[in-house]
């Protein structure tokens, strides 16, 4: 049903409620924002030693995403970049955002034993896209 949401309602004043709802929505998607089919490719790309090759590879991977995934990622990351612009007040640096959103936005189809190892790379991918937003999503 079409549910109207009143953002002026007092229960939405706590930014943690909104952020928690966004993270929950993204985590509950049947497939993550970065599709399962792209997970290993992004992990391989972030491990590339040559910085310019790594940047190009990640940009190409983002461009190869299905349109709905790509467009949603563009809007979400534009918003997250705005959050980072206010890191002095909100204490949400690129690294903090990556820790919060990395495992939510890209995760393997099955949780394997090397989950902790994956998490480092998942966070690095999100960090990378945030730091290179203007290059990855040219206007």
N, C-alpha and C positions, 0 to 999 in steps of 0.2 A: 504494500500500500504506500501511497505518497504521504510520507510523514513529514510534517513541517517542524523545523527545529528552530527554537527561539534562542539565539546566541546571547540575548540580553538577560536570559534567565540566570540567576545568581550561581547556579551549580556549574556554569561553564567559566566562571571567573578564574578558577585555578588552572593555570597553564598545564600543569601536570595531568589533569583530567583529559584535556584536549590531546596532548601528546600521547598519553596512554591509549586513548581511543584510536588515534591514527596508527600507532604501532600495532595494536591489536588487529585492526582492520587489515593492515598489510601482512601480518603474520598468519591470519586466518584465510587468506586467499588460497584457493586450491593449488595454485602455482605461484611462486614468488614473483616479484617484479622482474628479477632476472630469471628467466625461465630455466628449469632444470637442465634443458638441453645446452644452455650457455654456461652453466656453473664451472665446469672443468676448464672451459676456454678462458674465462675471466681469471681463474686461479693461475693458469699457465701464463697468461699475459702479465699478471702482476709480478711474476717471478723473473721476467726478462731483465737481464742485467743492463743492457744498453737503454738509457733513459729515453732517448728520442724514439727508439723502436717500441718501447713499452707504451709510451703515450699514443703513438700511432695505432698500435694494436688494440688498445682499450677503446680508442675513438671508433675504430672500424667495428669492434664488437658491439658497441652501443648503437651504431648506425644499422647493424644487422638485426637488431631486436625487432620483433613484430611491432607494427605501428602503435598499437594500444600500449604496449610496454614502454616503447621509446618515448611516446608523448607524455605518459604518466611520469616516467622518470625525469623528463625535462622539467615538468611543473614542480615535482617534489624537490628536485635538487636546486631549482631556482629559489624555492622557499627556504631550503636548508642553508643555502648561501646567505640569504638575508638574515637568518638566525645567527650565523657565524659573524656577520658584520657587527652584531651587538654582543659579542663575546665578553666584553668588559662588564656589562650589566648581568648577562645571563649565564656566564661561565661555560658557555657551550662553544668550545673551540672545534676546529675541524676534526681533531682527534676524538673529542668527546662525542660528537655527532656520529663519527664512524663506529665507535664502540657501541653506541645505542642502536644504530640502524644497520650496521654491517650484517649481523646474523639474520636480521629480519628481511632484508632486501635480496640477499642471495644466500641460498643454502642448498646443500646436495639433496638429491631425491631420497636418499636413505642416509640416516645418521650413522656414519661409520665410527671406527675407534679413534681415528685421528681428527676428532672434532675440534680439539683445542688448537691443533696446528692449522686447521681450516680457518678458525676464527681470526687468527692473525691476518691471514690473507684476505678474508672477507672484509675486515676493517680497512685494510690497505686499499682495496678496490674502491670502497666508498670514499676514503680520503682522497684518493687520486682523482676521482670524478669531481669531487667538490673543488679541489685545488685547480682543476683544469676545465671548469664548467664552461667558460667562454670559448674555449677551443673545441670541446666535445660537442657543445650545442651552440654553434654560431647562429646569431639572429638572422 
